[in-house]
Amino acid sequence: MNIREVNPALYEDLMRRLRRIEGQARGIQRMLEEGQDCEQILIQLGAMKAAINRVGMKAAACNMGLQVTEAIRRGEDPTAAVDEVIEQFIKLG
């Protein structure tokens, strides 16, 4: 399912976060070009990694809700859907 259609607010939030991450990446490139201190670059890389993880977790949580809701709608036990989404969370981590 499409996040944009299912949850427009989440879609906008994820897009805003990804644009910020894109800006962080450009900033880190600039830091490297300017010969900035390695420690400061590592700090910025850590911040960017955390931001990417938050985007992934929000998208995965959305997917979990969709999978469980769909399983219930079909009259199925949502346990299999939850197990599948847990595997996705593990891959994300």
Buried (B, 14 or more C-beta within 10 A) or exposed (E): EEBEEBBEEBBEBBEEBEEEBEEBBEBBEEBEEEEBEEEEBEEBBEBBEEBBEBBBEBBBEBBBBBBBBEBEEEEEEBEEBBEEBEEBBEEEE
